[in-house]
Amino acid sequence: MDPKTLAKTIGSGLLSFPVMHVTADGQFNEDSYRKHLAWLSGYDVAALFAAGGTGEYFSLTLDEYSAVVSAAVNETAGRLPILSGCGYGTAMAIQFAKAAEKAGSNGLLLFPPYLVNPDQDGLFRHVKAVCDSTSLGVIVYNRDNAIATDTTIARMCDACPNLIGFKDGVGDLELMMKIYLRMGDRLTYIGGLPTAETFALSYLEMGVTTYSSAIFNFLPKFATDFYAAVRRRDHAFVAQQMRDFVVPYLAIRDRRKGYAVSIVKAGARIRGIECGPVRTPLSDLTAEEMAQLTALIGDRT
């Protein structure tokens, strides 16, 4: 899938990050991971991210990363695009980008570089170096220590034909609007704030036609129904689901740092998906919180 086609495809529907699956001793559990992907790909989803943020990319060695991406590509077998996380310093990001391309990934989500806070020129050169290293379509993830201005995003787009997407993980509405007004349909815009459902209607008005749903991991029908309601601007339905499920879910998620990932794996385990615990330095939900999440999920499917 060429980058332009990929851009159109991912902007047309819901996206999600399947969680990382591990065995009791912490090793990648390919069999369980592939079963999960087979189940998720049966729903109306535009693309899946292998080894993304919810997929605990931060914890993967290069070999594990290659195994995860290969498993996702082989399991979905071209039925939908697979995009892969990519990050750390420039040299390592290029290594991961090349590994993803070799494994058959359709595109990349470029996370911020590790630890340092680059200026705008440094951030531009980082993104350009990664884009130059691959023929895959690249989505830049604006968050944390890598927040590009609209001027820098325009510069990136001019220099990188395969830069196809902008994912917002900041929530700066003024910056988001500046980027959208400046770049228009040059980019596909993706909502990337946790939990994305919370901001979906507001972002739709700014040209953000899709978002990555972590809840899709364990409640795919709920997630796809919610997305459909967002796209038809059904404010009443969205508000009701926010009150009944999303806001109580956020209340559990916000109790500790890192729970944005932990609560998703907990939800998956509650639904009988054998994904295993989170890897350190994240922490799993407590027994009390697991009971609360179990009650909240209830008989939702």
N, C-alpha and C positions, 0 to 999 in steps of 0.2 A: 504494500500500500504506500503510494507516494505521499510526501508530507501534505500537499494540498488536499488530497482526498481524505487523509487522516484528520485534518483540521475540521473539515465539514462533518465527518462522521462523529467525532467526539462532541461537537457542538449541538448535535441533534437529539441527544438523549441523556439519561442518567449515567453517571460514572461511579465506580467504587474501588476501594482498596481491599482485596481479600487479606485476611490476617495471616501472619506467619504461623505455620503448624510445626510443633516440636514434639518429640517423644519425651518420656519421663526423664531421660538423662540429658535433655536439651538439644538433641540433634534434629535436623530438618526431617520432618515426617512427610515424605513425598506422597505416599499413598493417601493419607488423610487430606492433604492439601489438594490433590487432584480430585478427590471425591467432592470436596467443598466447591471447587471451581466448576465441576460438572453440574452441580446443583444450581449455583448462581447463574451460570450461563444459559440456563433454561428460562430465565426471566428477561424482561424487556430492558436490557442495559446496553448502552452504546459502546462501552469499552471497560476493561478492567486494568488496574495498575498492579503489576507484580513487584514485590519488594519495595513498596511505597512506605509512607509514614506509618500507617496502621499495620503494614506488613513488616514493621520493625527493621527497616533498612539499616538503621544505625548499628544494629547488632550483627550484621552479616559480614563474613569474610568474602573475598572475591570468589572463591570456589563455591561457597554456599549460595551466593548471589546468582552465579551462573546456573546452578542446579535449580533454584527457585524459578528463574525466568524460563529456562528450558522446559520445566514441568508445566508452567502456565501455557506456554506456546503449544506444547504437544497436546495438552488436554483440550484446549479450545479449538485446535486444529483449523484455524482460519475462520471460525464462526463469528468471531468478533475480535477487534484489535486488542493487543496486549501492549501496554506501555510500562516502562520500567523506571524505578527510581534511580537517581544518579547524583553523586555529590562528593563531599569532602574537598580537599585541595584540588587545584586544577589538574595536576598530573594524575591523581587518583581518580578524579571524575572522568578523565579521558579513558583510563583503564576500564572503569565500569561501563562507560558508554560503548567501548569496543566489545566488551564481553556481552552486553545486551544485544548488540547488533549481530554478533556471531551466533547467539542463542535464538535468534529469530524474532526479537521484539520489533514492534511496529513503530515505537516512539519512545521518548525519554521525558521524564519529569525531573528538571534540574533543581535540586535542593541547594540551599545556601552553602557556601564554603565553610569549612570547619573553623570555629572559634573566632577568627579575626573579623574585624569590622572594616571592610574595604571602602574606599571612596568610590565615587561614581565611575571614574575612569578605570579603576582596578576591577570593579564589578563588570564593566563592559568587556574588558579584556578576558576575564574569566569565562564569561558566557560565550564570547566569540571563539575562544580556543576550544571549548567543548563542541560547539556547533561545527567548527571546521574539521573536527576529528571524526565525524560521522555523517552518513547520508540520511540518518533517521530524522524525523520531525522532532523538534525540541520544544517543550513547554517550560518557561521560566517560572519559578515559584517565588513570588514576592513575599518574604516573611522574615522575621527575626533580624539577623544581621546582614541581610541582603535585600534591601528595599530600594529598588530603582525608581527614579523619577520618570515622568512622562518623556522628558528630553532624552534620558538614557535609553528608555525602551524604544524610542524612535530611532536612535542611533544603532541599537542592536538589530532592529528590523532591517535597516538599510544595509547592514554589513552581513547579515545572516539570513539567506533565503529560506533555510530550513527551520528558522524560529517561527513556530506556528501558533503558539498559545501563551497566554498570560494567566497564571493562577494567583488569585489574591488570598493571602493568608494574614493580612494586616487589619482590614476593616476600616481603612481610611477612605471614607466615601468621596472626599474631595479629590484625592489622588486617583482613585478608581475612575471617577468621571473624567478627569483630565486625560488619563491614558486612553479611555474609550473614545472621547471626542477627537483626540489627536490621531489615533490609529484606525478607528472605524473597523471595517471588516478585514483589515490586514491580519488581525489576530482572532483566535477563538478565545473567549473569556470564560474562566472557570472559577466558581466559588470554592474557596478552600479554607474557610474558617470552621473550626470545630465548634459545635456540631452544625454542619452546613444547612440543614433544614431550617434552622432558626432565622437565617438571613435570606432565604431563597427568593421570597416575593420581592423584597426590597432590591435585591441585586438584579432581578429580571428586568426591572425598569431601566437599568443602566447597561443593558446589552449582555448581561451574564446569563446565557441560556442554559447553562448546565452547572452541576456541582458534583463533588465527590461525596457520596453518602456512606458513612461508616456503618450506619444502622442496617444498610442493605446486607451486611454480612450475616445477620441472624434473623432479620425480618424483611426479606426481599419484597414480599407483596406490599407490606406497609410502605416501604421506601418508594416503590414504583407508583403506587396509588398517590402518595404524597407529591411526588414529582409531577405526575399528570395533573393534579389539582393546581400546582404552582403554574404550570404552563398554560392552563385555561383560566388562570387568575381567579380561582374559586376561593375567595378570602374566607368565607364562612367555614368551609371544610378544613382549610389550613389552620385556622384559628382553633377549631375544635380539637384537631389532632395535636396541636401545640399544647393545649391545656391538658388533654388527657394523657399524653405520653411524653412528648419531647421535653417540656419544662420539668416534670418530675425526674426524667432521665438526666437532665443537666444538673439537677440538684445532687445526684449521686456522683456524677462525673467530676463536679467541681470540688469535691472534698479533699483531693490530693493532687499534687502535680503528677503528670503522667497518666492520669486516669482516662484521658481521651483515648488512649490505646487500650488500657487495661479493661475498661468497661465493655469494649467491643468484644474482646476475647471472652470475657465473662458471659456476655449475651450469647455468644456462639456456643459455649459449653452448656449453658442452660438449655439451648435448643438441641442438645445431643451431638454437637459437632466437636470431634475430638482434636481440638487445636492445641491443647496444652497450655501451660502458663506463659506469662510474659517473661522475656529475658531481662536480666539486670542491665541497667540500674532501675528499671521500672518495678513496681510492686503490684501484686494482684489485689483485687477487692477483698475486704474482710468477709467473714462468714455472715455477719449481720447485713452487710451491703449486698452480698449475693442473694440473701433471702428477700431483701427489698426489691432488687432487680427482677428476681423470679416472679414476685407478686405483680410487679408492674407489667412485665411481658404477658403474664397470664396466659390466655388462650389465643393471643394474637398469632397470626401465621404470616 
